[in-house]
Amino acid sequence: ANDLYGEFHRTIVVEDASGGIAIAAEGSPLADLYPFGIVATVRCNGLTLCDYGGKIQLGTTPGDGGAGCIPREELARYIRTEPPGGETPSAQLLTFDAVSARHIDTRVRFDDVRFADAGKTWCDTDPETGRAVATEREIVDTRGRTFTVRTAATCVYAKEPLPQGTGSLYGIIDYFAGKYTLRVTNREAEFSGTAAHSAATRPTAGRPARTTRAGVTAATPPTAYP
């Protein structure tokens, strides 16, 4: 995941067979540096692992909001990229009850779901400022179970209406203080009652990164590890 649609501000998410991890980084747009599907080698010497709300992040010395961001001028020192080898990054198909710690910061897909708040926008609006605010909405599966979708205020479609009907939703599993949420990536919401945001309608450049050489198993360590 990256900031292609403002969904992950100052963050990229990388994934390999063992799991995924969010990396705090300066620079906008990061999607130009780390497009979706690029292969990344992350060199961790000099960086810090941070526990933020029970989720591990990678970056510099932690601040109030989790790991500090790697300065843009130092990104090449820690993250090296190469073109993908023809492999198309996939999203693991999950049901709500299957989500666990090993899925944190990995790309998943929920099928046959609908938004419980259809008719509302992705994000609420602050009545005083008129600005979008980070908002949680619920999706419902065919068995009536629910899962939370969290959308950042920086998302470019924050004030657009939620998809209508039933369909598939792609994203990264997030975690904070005992609660799992879905963070949508690449604006991938394919629903029967609304126009699908398919690969054909998205930019061909600047998409989230994955990696074949970085990953963690979620745990609850001390606040920071140099």
C-alpha positions in Angstrom: 0.0 0.0 0.0 1.0 3.6 -0.5 -0.4 7.1 -0.9 -1.6 6.8 -4.4 -5.1 7.9 -3.4 -4.1 9.4 -0.1 -5.1 6.2 1.7 -1.8 5.7 3.5 -0.3 9.1 4.4 3.5 9.1 4.8 3.4 5.3 4.8 4.2 2.4 2.6 3.3 -1.2 3.4 5.4 -4.1 2.3 4.7 -7.8 2.4 6.3 -11.2 1.9 5.4 -14.8 2.7 5.9 -14.3 6.4 3.7 -11.2 6.8 3.7 -7.4 6.3 4.8 -4.3 8.0 4.1 -0.5 7.6 7.1 1.7 7.1 6.9 5.4 8.1 8.4 7.6 5.4 8.5 11.2 4.3 7.9 12.3 0.8 4.8 12.9 -1.3 3.8 11.2 -3.4 5.5 8.1 -2.1 3.6 6.2 -4.8 6.0 7.6 -7.4 8.9 6.0 -5.6 7.2 2.8 -4.5 4.5 1.8 -7.0 2.3 -1.2 -6.5 4.0 -4.5 -7.1 7.6 -3.2 -7.0 10.0 -5.6 -5.3 11.7 -3.9 -2.3 14.7 -4.8 -0.2 14.5 -3.1 3.2 17.7 -2.5 5.1 16.8 -2.2 8.7 20.2 -1.3 10.3 19.7 2.2 11.9 15.9 2.0 11.9 13.6 1.3 14.8 10.8 -1.1 15.4 7.9 0.6 17.2 4.9 -0.9 19.0 1.9 1.5 18.3 -1.3 0.3 19.8 -0.1 -3.3 19.6 1.0 -3.2 16.0 4.7 -3.2 14.9 5.9 -0.4 12.7 9.3 0.4 11.1 10.8 3.8 11.0 13.0 6.2 13.0 12.8 7.2 16.6 9.1 6.9 17.7 7.0 10.0 18.4 3.4 10.4 19.8 1.9 8.9 16.7 4.1 5.8 16.3 7.3 5.3 14.4 9.1 8.4 13.1 9.2 8.9 9.4 12.4 8.1 7.4 13.5 11.5 5.8 13.0 11.5 2.0 16.6 12.1 1.4 17.5 8.9 3.3 14.9 6.6 1.8 17.3 5.2 -0.8 19.7 4.2 1.9 17.1 2.0 3.6 14.7 0.9 0.8 16.0 -0.3 -2.6 13.7 -1.4 -5.3 13.7 -3.4 -8.5 11.1 -4.2 -11.1 8.7 -7.0 -10.4 9.5 -10.4 -12.0 6.2 -10.7 -13.7 4.4 -11.9 -10.7 1.1 -10.1 -10.0 0.6 -9.2 -6.3 -2.5 -11.0 -5.1 -4.9 -10.4 -2.2 -5.7 -13.2 0.2 -9.4 -14.0 0.2 -10.6 -14.0 3.8 -13.8 -14.2 5.9 -14.3 -11.8 8.8 -13.8 -14.5 11.4 -10.5 -15.7 9.9 -8.7 -12.4 10.4 -5.9 -12.8 12.9 -2.6 -11.3 14.0 -0.7 -12.9 11.1 -2.8 -10.9 8.6 -1.8 -7.5 10.0 -0.4 -5.2 7.3 -1.1 -7.8 4.6 -3.3 -7.4 1.5 -6.7 -9.2 1.7 -10.0 -9.3 -0.1 -13.6 -9.7 1.3 -16.2 -11.0 -1.1 -20.0 -10.8 -1.1 -20.1 -7.9 1.4 -22.1 -4.7 1.5 -21.8 -1.4 3.4 -24.2 -1.1 6.3 -24.0 2.7 5.9 -24.8 2.8 2.2 -25.8 6.3 1.2 -23.2 7.9 3.5 -19.8 9.1 2.4 -16.5 7.3 3.0 -15.6 9.9 5.7 -17.7 12.2 7.8 -17.2 15.9 7.6 -16.3 18.2 10.5 -19.2 20.7 10.7 -17.0 23.5 11.9 -14.2 23.2 9.3 -15.9 21.4 6.5 -13.0 19.0 6.3 -13.1 15.2 6.1 -12.3 13.3 9.3 -11.0 9.8 9.7 -14.1 7.6 9.8 -15.1 4.0 10.5 -17.9 2.3 8.5 -19.2 -1.2 8.8 -19.4 -3.9 6.1 -21.7 -6.8 6.4 -21.3 -10.4 5.0 -24.0 -12.8 3.8 -24.2 -14.2 7.4 -24.9 -10.8 8.9 -21.4 -10.5 10.5 -19.7 -7.1 10.4 -16.2 -5.8 10.0 -14.9 -2.2 10.3 -13.5 -0.3 7.4 -11.4 2.7 8.4 -10.8 5.5 5.9 -8.2 8.2 6.5 -9.2 11.9 6.1 -6.4 12.3 3.6 -8.1 9.9 1.2 -9.0 11.7 -2.1 -12.5 10.1 -2.3 -13.2 10.8 1.4 -16.4 12.8 0.5 -17.7 10.5 -2.2 -20.6 8.2 -1.5 -20.0 4.6 -0.3 -20.5 1.9 -2.9 -24.0 0.5 -3.3 -25.0 -3.1 -3.6 -22.9 -6.2 -2.9 -19.3 -6.9 -4.0 -15.6 -7.2 -3.1 -13.4 -4.9 -1.1 -9.6 -5.0 -1.1 -7.3 -3.6 1.5 -4.7 -3.9 4.2 -5.6 -5.3 7.6 -4.8 -2.8 10.3 -4.8 -3.2 14.1 -4.9 -0.8 17.1 -5.6 -1.5 20.7 -7.2 -4.9 20.2 -9.3 -4.0 17.2 -8.8 -5.1 13.6 -9.9 -2.9 10.7 -9.7 -2.8 6.9 -7.8 0.0 5.2 -8.8 0.1 1.5 -6.0 0.1 -1.0 -5.9 1.3 -4.6 -9.5 2.4 -4.3 -10.5 -1.2 -5.1 -14.2 -1.5 -4.4 -16.0 -3.7 -6.9 -19.7 -3.6 -6.1 -22.8 -4.5 -8.2 -24.7 -1.3 -7.5 -22.0 1.1 -8.4 -19.2 1.6 -11.0 -16.3 -0.7 -10.1 -12.9 0.8 -9.6 -11.0 -1.8 -11.6 -7.4 -1.9 -12.7 -8.5 -0.4 -16.0 -9.7 2.8 -14.3 -6.7 3.3 -12.0 -3.4 5.0 -12.9 -0.8 2.6 -14.2 2.0 4.2 -12.2 2.4 4.8 -8.6 0.9 1.9 -6.8 1.6 0.3 -3.4 4.8 -1.7 -2.7 5.3 -5.3 -1.7 8.5 -7.0 -0.9 10.0 -10.5 -1.0 12.5 -9.8 1.7 10.7 -8.1 4.6 8.1 -9.2 7.1 7.2 -9.6 10.7 5.0 -11.6 13.0 2.7 -9.4 15.0 3.5 -9.3 18.7 3.4 -6.9 21.7 7.0 -5.9 22.4 8.3 -2.9 24.4 7.7 0.5 22.8 10.8 0.7 20.6 13.7 -1.5 19.5 16.8 0.2 18.1 
